[in-house]
Amino acid sequence: DIPKSAQEIYDQVETFRQWTGKLDLIEDKNNTVLSTLLPVEKPLVQPYLDKFDAHIAKGIEQLNWKSPGIVEFIEQAMEDVQEVEDIANTLQENSKNVNETLA
């Protein structure tokens, strides 16, 4: 016989896999943004980075896999990191266009 608690975890394997996949993507996007931002660009996106960091801190400090609201937390984290990534990409594209125009 399989213990009930073990069966409950097994029944949620796919859910946990999806959540960890999304969290990995969020981490990758954040790390990419942080590693590609130029020092002059960082102050321009700092408010968005701070918003993202504050949201992530809630997940680290208050949530676990059984917490209500984990899906909403992951969705909001994805939206926040996507916003930062979009702004950083726009900054970098604009910088490239300015450099090409001046060249």
N, C-alpha and C positions, 0 to 999 in steps of 0.2 A: 504494500500500500504506500502511496505517495502522500506525505503530509499535506494537509489542506493549504498551508501557507506556501509551500513549494509549488503546488498546483496553481495557486493564484498568481504567483510570479510568472510561471511558465505561460499562463494564459495571456499575460501582458507583454510577452517578449517582443511582438511586432510593434506594439506601441512604444516600448522603450527604445527599440532600434530606430524608429522614426524620430523620436525626440533626440536621441544622441546624434543622429545624422544631421538634424537641423542645428543643434548646438555646435557641432563641428564646423558646419558651414558658416555660422555666425562668427565663430572664433577665427576661421580662415579669412573671412572678409575684413574683420577688424584688424588682424595682424597685417594683412596686405595694405590696408589704408595707412596704418601707422608706419610701415616700412617704406612706403612710397611718397609720403608727404615730405615736401621740402620744408626746411625750417621757417621760411617766409610764409608758407601756406598754413602751417599749424595754427597760428593765432586766429585765422579766419574760420577754421572749423572747430576750434576749441569748445565753443558752447554746445555744439552737437556731440562732440566726444564726451563732454561732461554729462550731458543728458543720458547718453548710452551707458557710461560708467555707473551713474546713479541707479539706472534700471538694473544693470547686471549685479550691482552690490546687493540689491534686494534678493535676487535669486541665490546668490552665494550665502547670504546671511540668514534668510528667512524660509526659503523653500527647500523641499526635498521631493523625491519622486512621487510621494503620496499626497502632496499638498494640493488643496483645491486651487485652481488658477494657474497651474503649471502650463497648460496649453496657451492661455492668454499671455503668460510671461514670455514664452518662446516666440509667439507671434509678434509681440511688441518689441522684443529684442531684435528680431529679424527686420522689422520696419525701421527701427532706430539705426541699425548698422547699415541698412540699405540707403537711408537718407545721408549718412556720413559718406558712404562710398560714392553716391551720386554727386554730392557736392565736391568731393575731392577730384573725381573724374572731370567735372566741369571746370574746376580751377586749372587742372593740368592741361586740358584741351584748350582753354582760353590762353594759357601761357604759351603753349605751342604755336597757336595762331598768331599771337603778338610777335613772337620770335621770328616766325616765317615772314610776317609782314615787314618787319624791320630789317630783315636780311637782304 
